[in-house]
Amino acid sequence: MTTLRAEDVCIPESVLTSILEGKERVWVEQAGKPIAAMVSIEDLKLLELYEDLLDSQEAERALKEFEESGEPSIPYEAIRRELGLE
């Protein structure tokens, strides 16, 4: 993730304060279309937790689907050999 110093970003201080306090989320637009958003660290952490939850649910779904397929698993060592990593 890229990090910028607050003093290097041209954002009105009152808007930055509202973001930092979690009072406001800010859309960044280009040619009238939203291209990014600025959110508080707390909001970002919540978004990352949600993303982790979705990833976990997808992994569980994929594992269940594989187990129900009855296909044999491929040992890790066999994959490493096939890829020339041994």
N, C-alpha and C positions, 0 to 999 in steps of 0.2 A: 504494500500500500504506500502510495506517495504521501509524504507529510509536508505541509506548508506551514510556515510561521504565520500567526495571525497578523502580525504587523506587515507581512509581505503581500497580503490579500487586500484588495480594495473593496472593503465592505464597510458600510456605515457602522460605527461603534454600537449604536442602539440596536441595529439588526443583529450584530454578532452577539451582543449581550442577551438578546431574546433567544437566540439559538442555544447559547451556552446554558441558559437557565431552563432549557427544555420547554419554553413557552411557544416557540415558533419553529417551523420547518420552512426552508426557503428553496424554491425552485430556481434553477439557473436556466435561462432561455437563450436560444440562438435563433435568429430569424423567426421569433414568435413561437418557437417550439421548445418544450422542456427537454434539456439534455443532461441535467444533473440535479442533485439536491444536496442541501447542507442540513445536517441534523446534529443534535447533541450526541455526545459520546454515549449517554444512556440509551438513546434511540438506536444508535448503531449497534450497541451490545444486544439489544432486544432483537434487532434484525438478524444478527449473526446467530443468536440462539435459535430463532425460528428456522433459519437456513440449516443449521445443524440438525434440528428436529426433522425437517423434510428429508435431508440426506439419510438420516437413520431409518426413517420409515421406508424410503426407497430401497435401502440396503436390505431391510427385513423382507420386503416384498419380493425382491430379486432372489434372496436366499430361499424363501418359501417356494417360489416358482421353480427354482433349480431342484430343490429336494423332491418336489412333486413330479418332476419330469422323469426321475429315475435314471438320469444320465450319470455315468461314473465321473467322479472328480478326477482332476489331473494333479498329481503331486507337484508341489512347489519345485522340487529338485528337477523334475522332468521339464518343466517350463524353463528353468535356468539353463539346462543343457541345450534345449531347443534354440534358445536365444544366444547361445555361445557365451554364457556368463560364468561358466565353470572352468 
